Amino acid sequence: MLKLNKQAAVKVAQLQQLFAASKVSLVTSVFLAIILAYMQREVIALSVVNSWLLIVISVAICRVMLYKAYQRIPMDSVDTINTWLIRFRVGVLVGGVVWGAAGFLMFPAHDTRHQMFLIFMLAGLSAGGVVSLSADLVSSVIFSFATLSPIAIRFFVAGDSLSVAMGMAGILYLGYMVISLRYINQTITDNVVLRFEALIREEAMRINEERYRLLLNHSPVGIFHYDTNLFITYCNEHFADIVHNSIENIVESEMRTVMDKPIVRASINALQGQIVQYDGKYRPTLGDDDLWIEMTCAPSRDVTETIVGGIAIVRDITKSKQAEEMLRINAIAFETQLAMIVTKPNFVILRVNRAFTRLTGYSAQEVIGKTPDILNSGRHDKAFFRFVWKNLKKSGSWQGEVWNQRKNGMIDAEWVAISAVTTPDGRITHYVGTFSDITENKDAMAEIHRLAYYDPLTHLPNRRLLQDRLGQELSASIRNGLHGAILFLDLDNFKALNDTRGHNAGDKLLVEVARRLRSEVRDCDVVGRLGGDEFVVLLEDLSAEADEAAMQAKGVGEKLLDALARPYDFDGYEFHCSTSIGIRLFRDHEAAEELLRHADLAMYQAKTAGRNMLRFFDPAMQTMVTARVEMEKDLRRALEQNQFMLYFQPQVSRDRHVVGAEVLLCWRHPERGFVLPNEFIPLAEKTSLILPIGQWVLETACAQLKVWQAHSQAKHLQLAVNVSARQFRHPDFVVQVRETISSNGIKADLLKLELTESLVLDNISDTLHKMHELRKIGVRFSLDDFGTGYSSFSYLTRLPFDQLKIDRSFVSNIGVKTRDAIIVQTIIGMASNLGIEVIAEGVETEAQYAFLEQHGCPAYQGYLFSRPVQIEKFEQLFLV
């Protein structure tokens, strides 16, 4: 509507109001027509009444259709507006004529009451129509005249004085309505004009605000406004980007929560009436990178010159500061230890640094304006310089070795690197060259090579060079069909020397071992050190027959054992050192790392066999290692997939009543089936897996005790849990046991931890501390397999054991070996004297039970009473 002129816009508004009001007026007129027809049917012919009513309804339907068509047509031109205004007026005229016709057709000549009803209906209809059509004076007048003039004429035609008087009254009423219509229409028109002008002003303000917003948002600087309470009332996108935040987070936020201190301080000063400048570092609250900003803050005043806030303009000058810093860095870098020159594209020297002067002897004044030909030694021909020039043109850089002549005539080797400096369009503006004297680097390069490939202590090849030489030997053995061998050596008691005589003595031993190894092998063989006390000897060109090659390697190995077994003298201290050697033959396509690993395995086999031994790699050994690796993977998976389960073996009193049980861990493997503890516990002990497995057993046992506490027949039962050495020695063992008991809410004296003799005596002070800590909360302890370990009874008086468990090896020999029976009697008597309970495990026969009972053993465990069973079976057998 704002695109039309004022007059057309007023007409559009009038049309909208007229059509909007016509919806209600049309419905009302139809209902009034129905009422009038119903009332006049008694005094007017029914055919006339029905015909008139049908015409009224038809006209109303046509006008509704006109309204629907109007809604679909955009009022975007003056002609369209005028056309629809005329159509509306025609519709009003037709409607008015139809209702005016009622003044003749529906007028009863001799029934005064129905005459008055007709006059009442027409007067009310005309009054309502005038109100709904008041937006258009023409439509209002047309409707009023069309509705009221026919009945006024009808009264004048009647001729009697009363009728004439009523006709005159109708004319006066019509005139009054027209006069009132004029004022109402003028008021409505004025309101429409005012509303149109207000829309124009609002649109102008909106456009100005949009321009201002676009100007601020696309400004190359950050802008924000704030009030006197330091709440941010506006900021543009560029400012949000500068402070690494979003407009939503910044606007309406207190400045201190989203901005760094420099901005806040400057903003506060501006509220004092100052124009504040800040140039310095800024750290965004939501970022890690420091920025450099330039900010100007000024007070914002209202019409009374009162400060109501502030406005700030912020520029991110980080890049320019970085550029300045790079210039400083470049200036410093130019004065590096490397000689540098800068030339024009025609190689005329513009600048040199002090390192150039130190290297060549030429000062800057002597070379600026000249070309690098001043350094030409004459050792390079023209083809060499053409090659350099060609590479410079092709790739923009070149580096290589050049022989240059110094000012004093000395010629030296220099490493020269030349780079072209280009503009964005590829045009070369300068060349930068660096020079370094590589004569001094020759020894350094040799040292680097030695450090990279040789052991610094023994000067033997290190692992890197050994693997390279082994790869060469593999290739050679494939070509010539001869075997080679790897001998992997480990000194058996090197750690003892280190611990007793110090690292200097250890280093001397390693050096002497290296010397003896080199002296005992051929020149074509390789001796290397992998690290620590591990050495490798590579034997090449052995026999093509495997048996004979093995004998050759064995002979060398035995010779090395003898050589290394001879005593070592360290300043009067004689030291003996044995060696374990693993041997791996090779000839086929095999990986060097794999061969070293095989030799390492064979070496450990030699150590296991008794030390100062040699062993050849056995494939069965590899199979065993592979199986162990697979089982370790399966154990980890078993923990994750809950494949472990506990079995319970009852512990009974003399009268064979169950007093508790020992929990035994079993593994339900999805492929191997039921795996017994002795098959996987040793591996778990060697790895860290025993810790989570042991904790799982402890958690599960305590959870079962929790269940039994609610069972009247089971609440007194104790559970014995075996604890591994690695688990017991863990620093958090005591804490873990406490937390497990606490989290399950069980009585601590129902939990019994079984420890072995070897575990207890390995670190007696640590054992005492942990046992006493757990005894404080009520945990009980049982000494497992008593009598099979150290057989020392003295520690029993120091350690707070509640129970001794007689090992099954003694119990099984009751009635077979008198010695074992005596040991059992002794253990029972000793425990009784010390006030410690006794339980015998492995009781399988009535004879064993009778013997133990006869000699005072109070508790038993074994197949005589029950095998280990699952919890459901245990409860079914013993708790029903």
Secondary structure, DSSP 4 states (H G I P E B T S, - for coil): -TTS-HHHHHHHHHHHHHHHHHHHHHHHHHHHHHHHHHHHTTTS-HHHHHHHHHHHHHHHHHHHHHHHHHHHS---SHHHHHHHHHHHHHHHHHHHHHHHHHHHHT--TT-HHHHHHHHHHHHHHHHHHHHHTTTSHHHHHHHHHHHHHHHHHHHHHH-SHHHHHHHHHHHHHHHHHHHHHHHHHHHHHHHHHHHHHHHHHHHHHHHHHHHHHHHHHT-SSEEEEEETT-BEEEE-HHHHHHTT--HHHHTTSBHHHHS-HHHHHHHHHHTTT--EEEEEEE--TT-SS-EEEEEEEEEEE-TT--EEEEEEEEEE-HHHHHHHHHHHHHHHHHTSSSEEEEE-TT--EEEE-HHHHHHH---HHHHTTS-GGGGB-S-S-HHHHHHHHHHHHHHSEEEEEEEEE-TTS-EEEEEEEEEEEE-TTS-EEEEEEEEEE-TTHHHHHHHHHHHHHB-TTT--B-HHHHHHHHHHHHHHHHHH---EEEEEEEETTHHHHHHHH-HHHHHHHHHHHHHHHHHHS-TTSEEEEEETTEEEEEE-S--SSHHHHHHHHHHHHHHHHHHHHS-EEETTEEE---EEEEEEEE-SS--HHHHHHHHHHHHHHHHHTTSS-EEE--HHHHHHHHHHHHHHHHHHHHHHTT-EEEEEEEEEETT--EEEEEEEEEEEETTTEEE-HHHHHHHHHHSTTHHHHHHHHHHHHHHHHHHHHTSTTTTT-EEEEE--HHHHHSTTHHHHHHHHHHHHT--GGGEEEEEEHHHHHHTHHHHHHHHHHHHTTT-EEEEEEETSS----GGGGTS--SEEEE-HHHHTTTTT-HHHHHHHHHHHHHHHHHT-EEEEE---SHHHHHHHHHTT--EEESTTT---B-HHHHHHHH--
